[in-house]
Amino acid sequence: MLEDLRALVEFAHAGSIAGAADRLFRTPSAITRQLQRLEAALGAELLDRSVKPPRLNALGSRVLEQARDLLRRQEALKSLASQDAEPHGLLRIGLTHPLAVGTLVEPIRALSEKYPKVRVQLLSEFNSGLFNRLLAGELDVAAVVLPVGKTAPPPLLTNVIATDRAEIVQSAAGDFDGDWGSLGRAPWVLNPFGCFLRAHLVDQMERAGFTPMIAAEIHNVHLQLAFVQSGYGLGLLPASFIARNNPLATVEVLRPPSFDLHMSVAIVRSGQLGALEKAVGLLEDGIRRLFEVDDSENPSEIHQVALPG
């Protein structure tokens, strides 16, 4: 029916069947059949054939308005699904808590500047919540951290774009040593239960015969760092975040024996996004560059204390 509606629109624009045929590169008889088929489908006459040439009657004019709207919607749908189209529309991005940091403004701003027709909506949550929202169609993509070698649960698609490591840190004025016995006596500022980084730390400490004393459970890494810098407790933070946010060497890295916790930074999605693919690709590149910069910088101002493994 859409092609028959298109014939009606072109007939109204050209003012004649012959003119519509020229515009659609068809014969006048083909246009006539399309108009007759449309009338049959709707069960009503749309043309006043008592005059020469025929013209739209009152009902035909009303159908014409709807036909134009339907054809515009069809083109919008085709554009939405086309990866060649300019990115436009709403892009819903999920961020796992360790990645919800200030520097992420840079790739988001670059995306908005290059594709002004894209409207970004952000949500910060744990990995499990982000995965559920992706599966429910409530998010388009999510930037997450995963254990090295792990992926999001199927049918979600995982694209690893960078790697990072987690570091145990204390205030530069702290007096804890880099061994599990000393760390077992320290208060900790950690992510709430459900974070795999916290789970790995707890597992390692329990294997060494200690249980961490949790002094604060905080989602926000900036606030975690502030508590660590103040001496409130030890923290477990991404090395890239420490390098970017410790210009005055206000924290000290502690590396106990056998502690080596790496993570993958990944973009997770449920499928292709049509016209938004280019925008997602730009976001991936921007986040990847953030970690490439971090890797190239040597945070030598952070004093590291390590014992032989």
Buried (B, 14 or more C-beta within 10 A) or exposed (E): EEEBBBBBBBBBEBEBBBBBBBBBEBEBEBBBBBBBBBBEEBEEBBBEEEEEEBBBBEBBEEBBEEBBEBBEEEEBEEBBEEEEBBBBBEBBBBBBBBBBBEBBEEBBEBBBEEBEEBEBEBBBBBBEBBBBBBBEEEBBBBBBBBBEEEBBBEEBBBEBBBBBEBBBBBBBEBEBBBBBEBBBEBBBBBBEEEBBBBEBBBEBBEEBEBEBEBBBBBBEBEEBBBBBBEBBBBBBBBBBBBBBBBEEEBBBBBBBBEBEBEBBBBBBBBEEBBBBBBBBBBBBBBBBBBBEEBBEEEBEEBEEBEBEE
